Amino acid sequence: MPGMDGYETAAHIKRRHRNRDIPLIFLTAMGTVDSARGYAAGGVDSIGKPVDPWALRAKVDVFTRIHLERLHRGR
């Protein structure tokens, strides 16, 4: 990405109050992500390319359920 990498983009997204609790999943062509840097930027998980659509759907489902459960509890 020109200008900002994915870590910087994630950190920028997370700085907005309304986005702070939205789970971010990193997609990477390299197959590996600097996990510590990804988590520090606000990521909750990562998946390498080529993306298995079933795995991605499962991850999105899990993190969406967690996010909605937290919202329901009034976190």
C-alpha positions, 0 to 999 in steps of 0.5 A: 500500500502506498503511503501507509502499511497495514499496521499503520492503517490498523492503528489509524482505524483504531484511533477513532473512538467508534472503531476502537472495539471493532476486531481487525484480521490481518490478511498477508501475502507473505504468509506471516505477520509480525504478530506483536506489531499486529496486536499492538496495532489493534489486530485480533488475528491474521490469515495468509494468502491465498485465503481459505474462504471457509477459514476466513468466514469462521474467523469473522464469525467468531470475532463478530460474535465476541464483539456483539456479546461485548456490546450486549453486556454493555462493555 
